[in-house]
Amino acid sequence: MADKDLSSIQEARDCVRRAKMAQLEFAKLDQGQVDLVVQALSLVMEEMSGDLAKLAADETGYGNANDKKQKNLLASKRLYERIRDQKTVGIVGEDRQRKIVKVAVPAGVIAALVPSTNPTSTTIYKMLIALKAGNAIVFSPHPSAVGCIGKTVAVGRQLLKELGYAEDLICMLRQPTLQGTRELMQQADLILATGGPDMVKAAYSSGTPALGVGPGNVPVFIEKSADIGSAVNLIMSSKTFDHGTVCSSEQAIITEAAIAEEVKRALVQQGGYFLENQAADRIKKLMQRPGGGMNPAIVGKTATVLAQMAGIEVPSGTRLLIYEEQGVGPGYPFSYEKLTALMGFYTVPSWQEASELSIRLLKNGGLGHSMAIHSKNEEVLRHFSLTQPVSRVLVNTPSTQGAVGLSTGLDPSMTLGCGHIGGSSTSDNVGVQHLFTLRYVAYGLEEPASDSQQDVDIETITKLVLTQLKKMNYVPNEA
């Protein structure tokens, strides 16, 4: 028997080879035919959203099935409604005045890397946008989510077969390894990477064009003009959504001293528990691996489960464990991203200091991603919009749902670009528009000027310049 890494490499090559053949035929379809396939895929994934959510929660142990179903519906129904009428095949635009025609050219085969935190929703979303743009797609699943991702892929392949199209438009590595994923990225035409920073870095280093996103370390500022009860309710609903597994969930609350006690009371009333003394020490120890970094065992867990793991007692109904952090960076674990029911808390004198602290937190692992703010003060909102190093400023909305397009008008997406400051090639919510290129067909508008006409133009310009210089009492160098 071949070694697992060699088998995985061969599987990657085989998948891409079959996907390329399928895509060449799929690329012959017109917009209407492609749209029918995408509509059917969206409908079947919408119907399967609950079952796939349960599979994901059971297999990974992260989050909960109800919230994962909402993410699956975002990636199927909500996404389809947004892209349904978008032109992605053939001629997609025409400027009659400038005589320019725009033709969409599919990327070819997409290599799709999928995380364990949002496995089925990310698979559905990438499947839909890939096919909508006329591409084939090959998935490399996170090893801890092979089952639920495999089921999602199997549903898509079966639908294609029933519609009379090649199943290999959608493929998946059954033996995902680092070597196999690396080979997939090198063989594909475009990489769509969603996951940790190391994986995204590998995608950009593969030599293949890539769309990757960075980590989120989302700060949220509650400014004194905000409706505090409403702001805390939105933050709680966001941070506890799927037990904090979405990268756009809030990681640290910043508030002003003038309202800090009121904010704390509202948090406690809505299920927040402030960690102190030995309880705080035990949670901090649980959060970190011996060699550094976040302990993966805490990801996607409820506050009560985290308390049990740490051996501490918390009140009944506790939804979120909160710690008043004193700094940012090494030695201050609550200043980092925490994909679970843990939240940092900071108090500052004014909104100006809040802005500075927010930037420090973003530089501590979230550059280019997102930040949230709750305020009615337009001056403050404008300042944060102009100064924060992020791709999304989410105003008076839950950060998790706002960033992915559930509670805002942003494009529904499970891959949130972080722009150049975050090491991404785009700051957009990545969508179908990123999976094809435009071919510009440009017709001539006028004949180019002859040499004699150009000489006259240059002579005229020279005289005008010399006249102007003379008025300025400037004597040009005779040379």
Backbone torsions as a table, in degrees:
resi	resn	phi	psi	omega
1	MET	NA	142.8	179.5
2	ALA	-72.5	152.4	175.0
3	ASP	-63.3	154.1	-176.0
4	LYS	-60.7	-40.1	-178.9
5	ASP	-66.3	-37.8	178.8
6	LEU	-69.6	-39.6	177.7
7	SER	-62.6	-39.1	-179.2
8	SER	-67.3	-39.7	177.4
9	ILE	-62.5	-45.0	179.8
10	GLN	-64.4	-39.0	178.4
11	GLU	-62.4	-40.3	178.6
12	ALA	-61.8	-44.6	179.0
13	ARG	-62.6	-44.3	-179.5
14	ASP	-63.6	-43.2	-179.7
15	CYS	-61.2	-46.0	-179.0
16	VAL	-65.7	-40.2	179.8
17	ARG	-60.7	-46.1	179.8
18	ARG	-68.7	-38.1	-179.9
19	ALA	-65.1	-37.9	179.0
20	LYS	-62.6	-42.9	179.1
21	MET	-63.8	-42.1	179.8
22	ALA	-66.1	-40.0	-177.8
23	GLN	-66.7	-35.2	179.1
24	LEU	-60.0	-36.8	177.6
25	GLU	-76.6	-40.7	-179.7
26	PHE	-62.1	-34.4	-178.4
27	ALA	-66.1	-12.7	179.7
28	LYS	-82.8	-10.8	-177.7
29	LEU	-75.6	153.7	176.2
30	ASP	-89.5	177.5	-175.5
31	GLN	-59.3	-42.1	-178.3
32	GLY	-63.0	-41.5	179.7
33	GLN	-67.0	-42.7	177.6
34	VAL	-62.3	-42.1	-177.8
35	ASP	-63.7	-34.6	177.7
36	LEU	-65.3	-39.5	177.6
37	VAL	-63.6	-45.9	-178.3
38	VAL	-65.6	-39.9	178.3
39	GLN	-62.4	-45.2	179.8
40	ALA	-63.3	-40.7	179.6
41	LEU	-64.5	-41.8	178.5
42	SER	-62.3	-43.6	-178.0
43	LEU	-65.0	-42.2	-178.5
44	VAL	-70.5	-35.4	177.8
45	MET	-71.0	-34.1	174.8
46	GLU	-62.9	-43.1	179.6
47	GLU	-65.0	-34.1	-177.2
48	MET	-91.1	1.2	-170.4
49	SER	-56.5	-41.9	-179.3
50	GLY	-68.7	-44.9	180.0
51	ASP	-63.6	-42.3	-179.4
52	LEU	-68.4	-34.1	178.0
53	ALA	-64.3	-43.4	179.3
54	LYS	-64.2	-42.0	177.7
55	LEU	-58.5	-43.6	-178.1
56	ALA	-64.9	-45.9	-179.2
57	ALA	-65.2	-41.8	-178.9
58	ASP	-67.0	-42.3	-175.6
59	GLU	-73.3	-45.2	-174.2
60	THR	-86.1	-28.1	-174.4
61	GLY	78.0	6.8	-179.3
62	TYR	-100.8	137.8	171.6
63	GLY	68.6	-156.3	-178.4
64	ASN	-142.3	154.3	-172.6
65	ALA	-64.4	-37.1	-177.3
66	ASN	-62.2	-46.3	-179.9
67	ASP	-71.7	-35.2	177.3
68	LYS	-64.5	-32.3	175.2
69	LYS	-63.1	-41.2	177.9
70	GLN	-61.8	-37.6	177.2
71	LYS	-68.3	-38.2	176.7
72	ASN	-63.9	-37.6	178.0
73	LEU	-69.9	-35.7	174.6
74	LEU	-60.3	-43.0	-175.4
75	ALA	-77.4	-13.5	-179.9
76	SER	-113.1	-75.8	-176.1
77	LYS	-62.9	-53.6	-175.5
78	ARG	-65.0	-42.8	179.4
79	LEU	-64.3	-44.4	-179.4
80	TYR	-60.4	-41.8	179.0
81	GLU	-59.6	-33.2	-179.5
82	ARG	-76.0	-38.4	-172.7
83	ILE	-99.1	-4.4	-173.0
84	ARG	-50.2	-47.4	-174.0
85	ASP	-97.2	6.4	-178.2
86	GLN	-74.9	132.8	177.7
87	LYS	-81.6	124.4	-175.7
88	THR	-135.3	-3.1	-175.4
89	VAL	-130.0	134.5	178.2
90	GLY	70.4	-141.7	179.5
91	ILE	-74.7	119.8	-175.6
92	VAL	-114.4	-4.4	178.9
93	GLY	-168.9	152.9	-179.9
94	GLU	-151.3	128.9	176.7
95	ASP	-111.4	99.7	-174.7
96	ARG	-67.7	-34.9	-178.8
97	GLN	-67.1	-44.2	180.0
98	ARG	-89.0	-4.1	179.8
99	LYS	55.9	54.0	177.9
100	ILE	-126.4	131.1	177.2
101	VAL	-113.8	135.2	179.7
102	LYS	-108.4	126.4	-179.3
103	VAL	-116.9	128.6	178.7
104	ALA	-80.7	131.6	178.9
105	VAL	-120.9	115.1	-178.2
106	PRO	-62.9	151.2	179.7
107	ALA	-66.3	-37.7	-178.7
108	GLY	123.4	-106.2	178.3
109	VAL	-109.8	123.6	179.4
110	ILE	-94.4	129.0	170.2
111	ALA	-91.9	117.2	-174.3
112	ALA	-112.4	114.9	178.0
113	LEU	-97.0	128.8	-170.4
114	VAL	-122.0	131.6	-179.6
115	PRO	-83.3	168.5	179.5
116	SER	-84.1	-18.4	-176.9
117	THR	-74.3	-34.7	179.8
118	ASN	-133.0	60.4	-167.6
119	PRO	-70.1	-52.5	-175.3
120	THR	-75.2	-39.1	-179.9
121	SER	-64.6	-40.7	178.6
122	THR	-66.2	-38.0	178.8
123	THR	-65.3	-45.6	179.2
124	ILE	-61.2	-48.9	-178.1
125	TYR	-59.0	-46.5	-178.3
126	LYS	-69.3	-34.4	178.3
127	MET	-61.6	-47.3	-177.2
128	LEU	-65.1	-47.5	-176.3
129	ILE	-71.4	-30.2	178.4
130	ALA	-65.6	-49.5	-178.5
131	LEU	-69.7	-36.1	178.7
132	LYS	-58.9	-32.2	179.8
133	ALA	-91.4	6.7	176.0
134	GLY	84.4	19.7	-177.1
135	ASN	-103.0	166.7	163.7
136	ALA	-99.8	163.6	-177.5
137	ILE	-143.2	137.6	177.6
138	VAL	-122.1	123.6	-176.3
139	PHE	-95.1	138.8	167.9
140	SER	-113.7	102.8	-174.4
141	PRO	-81.9	154.2	170.5
142	HIS	-63.2	137.1	-176.5
143	PRO	-54.4	-28.8	-178.7
144	SER	-86.4	4.3	-179.5
145	ALA	-134.3	26.1	-177.6
146	VAL	-62.8	-38.3	-176.7
147	GLY	-65.0	-51.8	-176.5
148	CYS	-72.2	-35.9	176.1
149	ILE	-67.9	-40.3	178.3
150	GLY	-61.2	-38.9	177.8
151	LYS	-65.7	-40.8	178.8
152	THR	-62.6	-43.6	178.3
153	VAL	-64.4	-41.6	-179.1
154	ALA	-62.2	-39.1	177.3
155	VAL	-62.1	-44.2	178.8
156	GLY	-64.1	-42.4	179.5
157	ARG	-64.9	-40.9	180.0
158	GLN	-64.0	-38.9	178.2
159	LEU	-63.5	-45.4	178.7
160	LEU	-57.8	-42.3	179.3
161	LYS	-61.7	-44.1	-179.7
162	GLU	-66.7	-28.9	178.6
163	LEU	-83.2	-8.2	177.7
164	GLY	92.0	17.9	179.3
165	TYR	-111.5	163.2	-177.4
166	ALA	-66.6	127.5	178.4
167	GLU	-61.1	-27.4	-174.2
168	ASP	-73.8	3.0	168.5
169	LEU	-63.5	-23.2	177.2
170	ILE	-127.1	116.9	-179.1
171	CYS	-132.0	167.2	178.3
172	MET	-150.7	142.3	173.3
173	LEU	-73.2	121.0	178.9
174	ARG	-82.6	-19.6	177.9
175	GLN	-121.7	71.5	-176.7
176	PRO	-70.1	121.9	174.2
177	THR	-133.3	166.5	176.6
178	LEU	-59.7	-40.0	-179.1
179	GLN	-67.7	-41.8	179.6
180	GLY	-67.3	-40.3	178.5
181	THR	-66.0	-39.8	177.4
182	ARG	-61.3	-42.2	178.3
183	GLU	-65.4	-40.9	177.7
184	LEU	-59.5	-44.5	-178.8
185	MET	-64.2	-35.1	-179.7
186	GLN	-75.0	-30.3	-176.7
187	GLN	-85.5	-25.1	-176.3
188	ALA	-76.4	171.0	179.4
189	ASP	-93.6	-24.0	-179.8
190	LEU	-155.4	142.2	179.6
191	ILE	-109.1	133.9	174.7
192	LEU	-118.6	98.5	-170.1
193	ALA	-107.6	125.0	175.1
194	THR	-127.8	118.8	-178.5
195	GLY	164.5	-154.4	-177.2
196	GLY	-73.3	166.6	-176.7
197	PRO	-61.7	-35.0	179.8
198	ASP	-65.3	-41.5	179.6
199	MET	-66.8	-42.0	179.6
200	VAL	-65.3	-40.2	177.6
201	LYS	-61.6	-41.1	178.6
202	ALA	-63.1	-37.3	179.1
203	ALA	-63.4	-45.1	-179.1
204	TYR	-71.4	-19.4	-178.9
205	SER	-94.6	0.8	-172.2
206	SER	-75.9	-19.3	-174.4
207	GLY	93.2	-6.6	177.5
208	THR	-103.2	139.9	176.1
209	PRO	-52.2	137.9	-173.6
210	ALA	-139.3	148.5	170.0
211	LEU	-118.5	109.0	-178.1
212	GLY	-130.2	162.7	-179.7
213	VAL	-128.0	153.0	179.4
214	GLY	-93.3	177.0	179.9
215	PRO	-72.7	162.7	176.4
216	GLY	-111.6	137.4	171.6
217	ASN	-136.0	70.4	-163.7
218	VAL	-77.1	115.7	171.9
219	PRO	-85.9	151.4	174.7
220	VAL	-130.3	129.1	-178.8
221	PHE	-106.7	124.8	172.0
222	ILE	-101.6	107.5	-177.4
223	GLU	-88.7	154.2	-169.4
224	LYS	-63.4	-16.9	177.3
225	SER	-84.7	-5.7	-175.7
226	ALA	-71.5	157.7	168.3
227	ASP	-78.3	101.2	-169.3
228	ILE	-62.5	-44.5	179.8
229	GLY	-59.9	-44.4	179.9
230	SER	-66.8	-42.4	-179.3
231	ALA	-61.1	-46.4	179.9
232	VAL	-64.4	-40.0	178.1
233	ASN	-60.4	-44.1	179.6
234	LEU	-66.1	-41.2	179.4
235	ILE	-64.4	-43.6	179.5
236	MET	-63.5	-42.6	-179.7
237	SER	-65.9	-30.8	-179.8
238	SER	-77.5	-50.5	-175.5
239	LYS	-66.9	-30.7	-179.4
240	THR	-91.1	-4.7	178.6
241	PHE	-62.9	122.1	-175.7
242	ASP	50.5	35.2	177.9
243	HIS	54.5	36.3	171.5
244	GLY	79.0	18.4	-175.0
245	THR	-81.6	-10.0	-179.2
246	VAL	-84.7	133.6	-173.8
247	CYS	-65.4	-15.6	179.5
248	SER	-92.5	7.4	178.9
249	SER	-73.4	151.0	-178.7
250	GLU	-64.3	141.1	-179.1
251	GLN	-116.0	-23.6	180.0
252	ALA	-152.8	132.1	175.4
253	ILE	-91.7	132.0	172.8
254	ILE	-116.3	132.4	176.4
255	THR	-144.5	166.1	-177.4
256	GLU	-86.5	148.4	-177.7
257	ALA	-55.6	-34.7	-176.2
258	ALA	-62.7	-25.2	-177.8
259	ILE	-122.4	5.5	-173.1
260	ALA	-56.3	-45.9	-178.0
261	GLU	-65.4	-37.2	178.1
262	GLU	-66.6	-39.3	177.5
263	VAL	-64.2	-42.9	178.9
264	LYS	-60.8	-43.6	179.8
265	ARG	-61.4	-42.6	179.9
266	ALA	-64.2	-39.5	178.3
267	LEU	-63.4	-44.8	179.7
268	VAL	-64.2	-41.5	179.6
269	GLN	-61.5	-30.0	-177.0
270	GLN	-100.8	16.0	173.2
271	GLY	105.0	10.8	176.3
272	GLY	-84.4	144.6	177.9
273	TYR	-129.7	121.3	-178.6
274	PHE	-85.6	123.1	-178.9
275	LEU	-79.8	138.0	177.5
276	GLU	-141.3	158.7	170.7
277	ASN	48.5	-125.8	-173.6
278	GLN	-64.4	-36.3	178.9
279	ALA	-61.7	-42.3	178.5
280	ALA	-64.4	-42.1	-179.1
281	ASP	-62.6	-40.7	-179.0
282	ARG	-68.2	-40.0	177.6
283	ILE	-65.9	-42.0	178.4
284	LYS	-60.0	-41.1	178.8
285	LYS	-64.7	-38.8	178.5
286	LEU	-66.7	-35.0	-174.7
287	MET	-65.5	-32.2	-167.9
288	GLN	-109.1	141.4	172.3
289	ARG	-78.7	153.8	-179.5
290	PRO	-54.8	-36.6	-179.2
291	GLY	-88.2	4.2	-178.0
292	GLY	102.7	159.0	-179.0
293	GLY	90.3	165.8	-177.4
294	MET	-72.3	138.5	177.1
295	ASN	-71.9	116.3	-177.3
296	PRO	-63.8	-17.8	-178.9
297	ALA	-67.5	-19.2	-177.7
298	ILE	-92.2	-9.1	-174.7
299	VAL	-63.4	134.2	173.4
300	GLY	66.0	29.9	-179.7
301	LYS	-108.0	152.3	177.5
302	THR	-75.1	165.9	179.3
303	ALA	-62.3	-39.1	-178.7
304	THR	-68.9	-37.5	177.0
305	VAL	-65.7	-42.7	177.2
306	LEU	-60.1	-41.1	178.9
307	ALA	-62.7	-42.1	177.9
308	GLN	-63.4	-42.0	179.9
309	MET	-63.0	-34.4	-178.7
310	ALA	-87.5	-10.7	-179.6
311	GLY	74.9	38.1	178.0
312	ILE	-123.6	161.7	178.1
313	GLU	-105.1	138.0	176.9
314	VAL	-131.7	156.8	-179.3
315	PRO	-61.6	152.2	174.8
316	SER	-60.7	138.4	180.0
317	GLY	87.8	5.7	178.9
318	THR	-66.2	128.2	-178.5
319	ARG	-110.0	-23.7	-174.2
320	LEU	-148.0	133.9	176.4
321	LEU	-98.2	124.7	-172.1
322	ILE	-122.1	141.5	178.7
323	TYR	-133.3	133.1	177.1
324	GLU	-78.8	96.3	-177.7
325	GLU	-78.2	150.0	-175.0
326	GLN	-109.9	-6.8	-178.1
327	GLY	-157.8	-173.2	-178.7
328	VAL	-132.6	132.8	176.4
329	GLY	109.6	-163.3	-178.2
330	PRO	-53.7	134.9	-177.6
331	GLY	92.2	-6.9	179.6
332	TYR	-127.5	77.8	-171.2
333	PRO	-61.0	-27.0	-179.8
334	PHE	-78.2	0.1	176.8
335	SER	-90.9	-0.6	-179.5
336	TYR	-104.9	174.1	176.2
337	GLU	-66.0	136.6	-178.9
338	LYS	-136.1	99.5	-175.8
339	LEU	-83.2	58.8	-176.8
340	THR	-164.8	-173.4	-174.1
341	ALA	-83.6	53.7	177.4
342	LEU	-126.5	140.2	-177.0
343	MET	-142.0	134.3	171.8
344	GLY	-82.4	158.5	-179.6
345	PHE	-140.8	129.8	-179.1
346	TYR	-130.4	142.6	174.5
347	THR	-117.6	131.0	-179.5
348	VAL	-129.8	160.4	-178.0
349	PRO	-67.0	-35.2	-173.2
350	SER	-153.8	174.5	-179.2
351	TRP	-68.4	-26.3	177.4
352	GLN	-63.6	-43.9	177.0
353	GLU	-67.9	-32.0	177.5
354	ALA	-63.1	-39.5	178.4
355	SER	-63.0	-44.5	-180.0
356	GLU	-64.7	-41.9	179.5
357	LEU	-66.5	-39.6	178.1
358	SER	-58.4	-43.0	179.5
359	ILE	-64.2	-40.8	178.1
360	ARG	-61.7	-42.0	178.4
361	LEU	-64.3	-41.3	178.5
362	LEU	-64.6	-38.2	177.0
363	LYS	-68.4	-15.2	-179.3
364	ASN	-92.0	32.0	174.5
365	GLY	122.1	14.1	-178.7
366	GLY	-140.4	19.2	-177.3
367	LEU	-56.0	133.5	174.5
368	GLY	86.1	-12.3	-173.6
369	HIS	-82.6	-96.8	-173.6
370	SER	-150.3	156.8	167.0
371	MET	-143.9	156.6	-177.8
372	ALA	-122.4	152.8	179.1
373	ILE	-145.8	139.3	175.6
374	HIS	-117.8	113.1	-174.0
375	SER	-165.2	154.7	171.1
376	LYS	-112.6	2.7	-176.7
377	ASN	-89.6	109.5	-175.8
378	GLU	-64.8	-32.8	177.9
379	GLU	-63.2	-44.2	179.2
380	VAL	-66.0	-45.1	179.8
381	LEU	-60.3	-40.4	179.8
382	ARG	-66.6	-42.3	-179.9
383	HIS	-60.2	-48.5	-179.6
384	PHE	-63.6	-38.3	179.4
385	SER	-62.7	-33.1	-176.3
386	LEU	-89.6	-17.6	-170.8
387	THR	-115.4	-21.6	-173.9
388	GLN	-77.3	133.7	-177.7
389	PRO	-81.9	65.6	-177.2
390	VAL	-135.1	168.0	175.6
391	SER	-96.5	-15.4	179.7
392	ARG	-139.0	126.2	168.8
393	VAL	-109.9	115.2	-172.6
394	LEU	-102.4	116.3	-169.9
395	VAL	-106.0	121.4	175.6
396	ASN	51.3	46.6	179.9
397	THR	-152.6	154.1	176.2
398	PRO	-65.3	131.5	-173.9
399	SER	-63.0	-43.2	-179.4
400	THR	-58.1	-57.7	-176.7
401	GLN	-70.3	-31.0	-179.3
402	GLY	-68.8	-44.9	-175.4
403	ALA	-66.3	-36.7	-177.3
404	VAL	-87.1	-1.4	175.0
405	GLY	93.7	16.5	177.1
406	LEU	-82.9	-42.7	-176.4
407	SER	-110.5	6.4	178.7
408	THR	-132.8	178.3	178.1
409	GLY	-87.7	7.6	177.3
410	LEU	-65.4	154.5	179.9
411	ASP	-61.9	131.4	175.2
412	PRO	-57.9	126.5	-174.9
413	SER	-161.6	147.2	173.1
414	MET	-109.4	10.8	176.6
415	THR	-134.1	106.4	-172.1
416	LEU	-104.3	109.2	-178.3
417	GLY	-62.7	148.1	-177.7
418	CYS	-114.6	7.5	176.2
419	GLY	66.5	-179.5	-175.7
420	HIS	-64.3	-31.7	-178.1
421	ILE	-68.1	-25.2	177.6
422	GLY	-101.9	10.0	177.7
423	GLY	81.4	16.4	179.3
424	SER	-104.4	159.9	179.2
425	SER	-86.0	-6.1	177.7
426	THR	-150.6	153.8	173.9
427	SER	-102.3	3.8	-177.9
428	ASP	-76.4	163.1	158.7
429	ASN	-73.0	111.4	-170.4
430	VAL	-62.3	133.9	-177.3
431	GLY	-145.6	-165.9	-175.7
432	VAL	-60.3	-31.1	-176.9
433	GLN	-65.1	-15.8	-179.8
434	HIS	-92.5	-4.2	-173.7
435	LEU	-106.5	12.6	169.0
436	PHE	-142.0	156.4	175.7
437	THR	-106.4	163.9	179.0
438	LEU	-105.3	130.9	171.2
439	ARG	-99.8	123.8	-178.2
440	TYR	-97.3	120.8	175.7
441	VAL	-103.1	111.3	-173.4
442	ALA	-114.8	122.4	178.0
443	TYR	-90.9	147.9	179.1
444	GLY	-64.7	141.1	179.5
445	LEU	-104.0	-35.1	-178.1
446	GLU	-156.1	160.3	178.6
447	GLU	-75.9	141.1	176.8
448	PRO	-66.3	150.5	-179.6
449	ALA	-64.7	146.5	177.5
450	SER	-74.8	168.7	179.8
451	ASP	-60.2	-41.3	-177.9
452	SER	-64.7	-38.7	178.9
453	GLN	-65.7	-38.6	178.7
454	GLN	-64.5	-39.2	179.9
455	ASP	-63.1	-41.6	179.4
456	VAL	-63.9	-41.8	-179.6
457	ASP	-62.5	-43.3	-179.0
458	ILE	-66.5	-41.1	179.7
459	GLU	-64.1	-43.0	179.1
460	THR	-61.9	-44.6	-179.9
461	ILE	-62.5	-42.3	-179.3
462	THR	-60.4	-44.1	179.9
463	LYS	-62.5	-42.7	179.7
464	LEU	-62.2	-41.6	179.8
465	VAL	-64.2	-46.0	-179.0
466	LEU	-63.4	-38.6	178.2
467	THR	-62.3	-43.3	-179.9
468	GLN	-65.3	-40.9	179.2
469	LEU	-63.8	-36.1	-179.9
470	LYS	-65.5	-39.4	177.6
471	LYS	-62.8	-27.2	-179.5
472	MET	-89.9	7.9	-179.5
473	ASN	60.4	33.1	179.0
474	TYR	-101.2	127.5	179.2
475	VAL	-99.8	112.4	-176.9
476	PRO	-70.2	152.3	175.5
477	ASN	-67.0	127.4	-176.3
478	GLU	-61.6	-27.7	-179.9
479	ALA	-66.0	NA	NA
